[in-house]
C-alpha cells in the first residue's frame, strides 16, 4: 500500500551532491518502509539507479 508519494525534480552536474528531504505524517505508530527511487522523470520512469529501502519506526 502506498501511504504517500512525493517527488523532487531538478538536475545535477557531474560530482554535484544533493541532500533531498520530504515530509510525511503517518496515520499512527508502527513500522513502515520508505522506498527511494531515482528516475529520468515522472513521465519516463526509467530507473537511473537501484531503489533504496529505508525502515521507518514510529512510536
Number of C-alpha atoms within 10 A of each C-alpha: 3 5 10 10 9 8 12 8 10 5 7 8 6 6 6 7 8 8 4 8 9 8 7 10 8 11 8 8 9 10 10 13 11 14 11 13 16 17 16 13 13 10 7 8 11 12 12 11 11 10 12 11 11 11 9 10 10 11 6
